[in-house]
Structure formats: C-alpha cells, structure tokens
C-alpha cells in the first residue's frame, strides 16, 4: 500500500485555526511531480492515481515561481490555471 491520492482543502471556508496558507504555492508544487492538474471537487483540490511520481519537472525554480504568481487564497479557477502552468513545457 501507499499513497494513491492527495486532497488539499480550500481553506477559505474553514475556521482560521484550520486554514492552510499559500494554497496556490502548494497546488503548483504538488502538480509538478505527478504531472497531473488537480480536480476541484467538493471544496478541495484532489489528485488521484498518484501512486508514483512522474518524471522530474522540466520547469526551473523561476518558472515555477512565475506559475505561482497571484494571491495565495485566490479563486479555485485561478489556482487551477496556476497548476496547469506548472505542466507547461519550457520554451527554448
């Protein structure tokens, strides 16, 4: 057995003591290794079928930082765009 899925709750509706900060950064960093954009389901970002990591991300630190630009507690749609950016191949 091992990890097969990851769930990151959207903290905007949680009590302050349960909130996760830097959600956008977490989503971008969690998206790169399995090369899978999460699905936003029932108030959480969900990655499924992640029993093993994919190939190393081709993006460097600057590119990942650019993908994570935006408010940490942005809307699910804007955070999903940031996650998709983490899978965009670098331009030569």
LINNORUR-V826963 format. One record per residue. N is the residue number from 1. PSI is psi in whole degrees, -180 to 180 (NA if undefined). Layout:
N/PSI  N/PSI
This chain:
1/161  2/-167  3/130  4/-11  5/159  6/137  7/127  8/109  9/147  10/115  11/-7  12/-26  13/5  14/156  15/151  16/-37  17/-12  18/3  19/144  20/134  21/163  22/41  23/-44  24/-46  25/-42  26/-45  27/-44  28/-46  29/-33  30/-22  31/-38  32/-50  33/-47  34/-2  35/51  36/124  37/133  38/159  39/136  40/110  41/128  42/44  43/26  44/151  45/131  46/127  47/128  48/161  49/41  50/37  51/-26  52/149  53/149  54/-168  55/160  56/145  57/138  58/-9  59/142  60/178  61/-39  62/-40  63/-42  64/-38  65/-41  66/-39  67/-33  68/5  69/137  70/170  71/137  72/-33  73/40  74/-180  75/157  76/-39  77/-44  78/-34  79/-35  80/-36  81/-42  82/-40  83/-44  84/-35  85/-36  86/-16  87/0  88/126  89/144  90/149  91/140  92/NA
